[in-house]
Amino acid sequence: MKLNWKQWFRNKQNHMLVKLVVAILLMGLAFRLVFFRSTRLSPVLEETPFAEKTVLPEETPIAEKTVPPKPPPVPTPVSVPVQENGDQVPSTEKCDLFTGDWIPNPSGPIYTNRSCPFIESHQNCMNNGRPDTGYLYWRWNPRDCDLPPFDPVRFLEMMRNKAWALIGDSISRNHVQSLLCMLSTVEQAVQVYHDEDYRSKGWHFPSYNFTISVLWSPFLVKADIFEDFNGVSTSEVELHLDELDKKWTDLYQNLDYMIFSTGKWFLKSAVYHENNTVLGCHFCPKRNLTQLGFVFAYPKALRSVLNFIATSNHKGLIFFRTSTPDHFENGEWSSGGTCPKTEPVKEGEIELKDLNKLLRNIELEEFEKAALEASRNGVKLKLLDMTLLSLLRPDGHPGSYREFHPFAQDKNAKVQTDCLHWCLPGPIDSWNDVIMEMVVNG
């Protein structure tokens, strides 16, 4: 169903205005009742903290699940520690959520490829015939603090009347599918929007009036792209380093939470524009242009994006996610690279490739400068540093199983391997554990 995304937000805002008026009237009535009854009741009132809800995953191993799981049981209230005055105890401890280890998780993921309808075929490793399942039974464990598992019920409760968007490339699309799958254990989302190429999409959780979308913007800045779905290009990308992509800027102020990310697309052949002038290019041998390289364009583009965010006066919460590494061995995407590992590795057993180091260093440098400006302006901008924890999961990619049973007809068939995106379920699900902890505890 193709709808105008801006019209969707306007309708949503009008609906919320009506609800606000009704709520004000009800609050006035409630105040009168409380005032009337308080003249006869004891003035001592007991404050009851908001009850948190939890849903426990099934213990059945993933490989044995052949039908969608039963609906989750009615959540059991969990007590919240309180001080003597009845106020909730705030969390004062901070920790590094991004330094840790992958440890065994016998219970496995909270959803399966059969229970979640949002997994695209290229990431549906189990349906495509991947024979091993060990990659499903690990969780991320920071070294100096506890990281609770993602609680989909509590997350949806916190997100009533809110809007999220994940903005970037196909890794953002991979991530939004993971989040939708975890939330679908509570309620199935309804798709309310898609663009012509089905790359940008939006979903709505009716019971919570919560919307979540993925906005396809692989460069975050304005880009004219001449490439098909399989990555075959007919011309260089025309990249405008000083103009932001209107796909996300037009919706920016209507969104409560955003996750921005980019990176690998800047390695593609591109012609660079600034102030409506061609500056040069990256890998364009057929053109008589100055070879500037992506190390010229990437920091400029990030600076444009992050400066816009830092000076935007936005009142929500905004994340910038570092780019994630690939795990190609003995080649790359287009030269026969593979990712044969079947379990995580420890820190020090694998090195970040030089190219990924370069991208990461640019990202951290530009984020640090923008974060200072954001802090001065009261904009909540946070870093999601997923690079190193993702580096330790070379086992979590589709590999040859990005296609349906690739060796069914010929066990020696040559197939395209994917050592960049993530199987679902898979390691990318742990990203949501980290994000929820940052949203809940700041």
Secondary structure, 3 states (H helix, E strand, C coil): CCCCHHHHHHHHHHHHHHHHHHHHHHHHHHHHHHHHHHCCCCCCCCCCCCCECCCCCCCCCHHHCCCCCCCCCCCCCECCCECCCCCECCCCCCCCCCCEEEEECCCCCCCCCCCCCCCCHHHCCCCCCCCCCHHHCEEEEECCCCCCCCCHHHHHHHCCCCEEEEEECHHHHHHHHHHHHHHCCCCCCEEEEECCCCCCEEEEECCCCEEEEEEECCCCEEEECCECCCCCECCCEEEEEEEECHHHHCCHHHCCEEEECCCHHHHCCEEEEECCEEEEEECCCCCCCCECCHHHHHHHHHHHHHHHHHCCCCCCEEEEECCCCCCCECCCCCCCCECCCCCCCCCCCCCCCHHHHHHHHHHHHHHHHHHHHHHHHCCEEEEECCHHHHHCCCCCCCEHHHCCCCCCCCCCCCCCCECCCCCCCCCCHHHHHHHHHHHHHC
